[in-house]
Amino acid sequence: MTITKETLDKKLETLNQNKVVVEDRIKTSQDVIRKANADLNAISGAIQVCEQLISEIPVSEEKND
């Protein structure tokens, strides 16, 4: 089988198109991960606040609930 310049040009074009698709997927995935990390940090902060508030409730007040 002989490989022609035309065949290689088509293959190169396909590879470049695939590269762009993968780069877009990576960028989208990075954005999703960044947002998920921000959500996780917010949740962790809320957990810390709740734990701190719980630890500050007097024992006598806990018994009244």
Buried (B, 14 or more C-beta within 10 A) or exposed (E): EEEEEEEEEEEEEEEEEEEEEEEEEEEEEEEEEEEEEEEEEEEEEEEEEEEEEEEEEEEEEEEEE
